Amino acid sequence: MDLTVNYEKTNGKEEAYKAVKEAITPELLEKFQVKATLDYRDNEILANGKGFDLLMAFDENSCDVKVTLSFLLKPLKGKVLSSIEKQLKRVI
């Protein structure tokens, strides 16, 4: 995993999953001018778009994030992870 965010505002994976599901929506992604499809699975949220894949996996104490970027977007990986971390810390 590329990033791990511990729960500070939520208690357990179910509450964290619900908070992230409500916060990370297609409308939010459009604000960043990113078109992505979101797939909500048991304890995982997947986002896929042109040139990237995002996986957020929830366990009892934290959310693990994995980001896969296309060759052209790889130089932005640090900035992308920082932005994701900021959004997750805001809600979980």
TAZIDA-V505049 format. One line per field, one symbol per residue. ss: DSSP state (A for helix, B for strand, O for the rest). phi: phi as a letter, one per 40 degrees, with the letter a starting at -180 (. if undefined). burial: # if it has 24 or more other ideal C-beta (glycine too) atoms within 12 Angstrom, else .. Layout:
BEGIN
ss: ???
phi: ???
burial: ???
END
This chain:
BEGIN
ss: OOBBBBOOOOOAAAAAAAAAAAAOOAAAAAAOOOOBBBBBBOOBBBBBBOOBBBBBBBOOOBBBBBBBBOOOOAAAAAAAAAAAAAAAAAAO
phi: .cabbccbbbbgccccdcccccccbdccccccfbcabbbcbcgabbbbacgabbbbbbbcbabcbbbbbcdccdccdcccccccdcccccbb
burial: ..#.#.#..#..#..##.###.##....#....#.#.#......###.#..#######...######.#.......#..##.###.###.##
END
